[in-house]
Amino acid sequence: MTDQRTPLRPFAAYPSSDGGEEPDAYVVEPFGPGGDTTLTGAARPVALLGAGVPLVRPTEAQALLARRRAGHAAADVVPDAPQALPVLSTRLIRQYGDTPEPEKRRELLSAAQTAPQTTSARRRRRTDTGPVSRPETTTIGPVPAPGKSADRMQRGAYPSTRAQGTRPGGRSRLRSMLQGEAAPTAPMRVVERLSASPFANLRRFGESTSREARRTLNFALRLAETMFHYGADALDVENAIIAVCATYGVENVEVDITNQAVTINYIADDSTGGDDTRTREDVFNDPDTNSHTVMRVVRSWTDNYAGLAETHQLVTDITGGEMPRGEAERRLEAINVKPKPYPRWMVRTATAAAAMAITVGIGGGVLGALVAGLSSVLNQFVAHRLGAWRIPEFFTMAAQSGILTTMALLLSWSGLELSPARVIAGGIILLLPTTRMVSTMQDAINGFPVTAAGRLLSTSMAFLGLVAGIAGGISVAGYAGMPRVDVSQSAFDPVGPLTNAGFMLIGTGLIAVTMQAKPRHVLSTTVAALGGLAVYHAGMAADLGARLDTALAAVTSGCVATVLAARHRIPQLILAIPAMTFLLPGLSIFRGLYTLTVETDSYGPGIVGLVNAMASIVALASGVVLGKYLMRPFVGHLNGTSTRRNRRR
């Protein structure tokens, strides 16, 4: 707000009364930085004292009009302006003349400021916000004749006003406490889904036209298919799609993920008129709006954690804002054609060795480990042949579990000193679809019910295949004359904490190899398993209970896996799923199924065993997800979601 005591000209230059031609209005920039209030009508610029602008003496008619308005309004004031500068009266003009002396300037200005001022006759309605401060406006122009209305001054363009809020009183505060929360007026932007992901600080590579948007959508769809094919969960796939599309300028997307299908819809707002008032609904209802919908169905899965880690790192590089889409497409193609880290013979050897280590870890003995390894080799050969013949997974799982059960029972009946229950339990741990079971629970917890339902059905069919195979093996052993197995003696009773932990860690590393994890990630997997094993045996010593002990161990492994995965810049499940091997309920599953299929006189123990097994699986998945959320504040500086990194960018 300018000071009114700035030395001004005593009076404005009125139009001359000689009937001559009036000059054009003096127009300057609007009020604001580097500008002034726009003048209209017959107003002319006011000259400062000593500025060299010639003075113009008012005519008699103008002096008469000035005398008449001495006691009332001096000018037409803009309603929004709080005050106007005073207009000099005829008395002051006659007293000081045309050119007042310098020592009389302050007296002239003080006298002018005592002239009566006008205020707006219209009273404003009081609002809840505080007073609004605006720059003062000066009204300059001829005084209208009596009975005639003056032309309102054109108002200048002011800087943005700032409202000063007032502190609410007791009644307002009580009203705010009792008032319900307002309903959302607009849908949440899909990019906001990345606020808690490693891609929260993405940088835009550039804007995208309608044609370029189509190529971006196709690339994001191929990336999602690759991640699903390699075992990623729905949340990681959705975050990757949104991050890639937003980086390449395609933000208005909707992503729908089911068990084996990915759909992306894009609504393009191609308005180039600079209209910022268009809402989301205006874009949708515009007949000229372009829309793209792409979908891809994933019909196969494979264990390739090395490829999944590389796709995650590719998305991280893309969100850095320095990789063109063409280069990203070439890198994705290279990931898809790149061979797995380990050859097939090495994976088969690691699978058999893992079965042997797990069997020893749960108390099966050396002889039981040899039987488990032999049955694992036979099962891999059968699974390979059935897969080549395009046999569904249900029958493949039934054949493998049937071979395992029959061999363990018949060899035990032949006189070998082994525990068939522990041998079968060790084999079941390797046959269980662990990745899908954990991903199913993760999707259900993370808010993907449709995807979780589809995966649950697929996992249930694989599990039913195990049930059918075990029941078939028990039936074959019974027809051969083998007596019943005392399942009450097959409870989980490890040989010792050190032996159990040592062989379980060996089995964890070997399972990471079977899932095609990179060599540098195998050691991190065993470290995550070691943390869970320590908590598990500590809980057993404290007699916490099987379910609580399993949940605490799963949360610990999930936390350690989250920290190590953030350091490697890979998804957490690459380390967490192999690290959960020691918690898989192989014995509970076998005892429950054996009771339901053989000891049909009492179904209670079998149902209880299966319920305990399902509770353990839910605890595993919950521990993985909870560990990720618990460790989020501590890994923000590793995956780029910390506030310090946000400030740097």
Helices and strands as residue ranges (DSSP letters): H 60-68, G 69-71, H 90-96, G 102-104, H 105-113, E 132-133, E 162-163, H 170-178, G 190-196, H 210-229, H 234-247, E 253-257, E 261-268, H 280-285, E 290-297, H 305-319, H 325-337, H 344-361, H 365-388, H 393-413, H 420-431, H 434-446, H 449-479, G 487-489, H 497-514, H 519-541, H 546-568, H 573-579, G 581-583, H 586-597, H 604-630, G 632-634, H 636-639, H 643-648
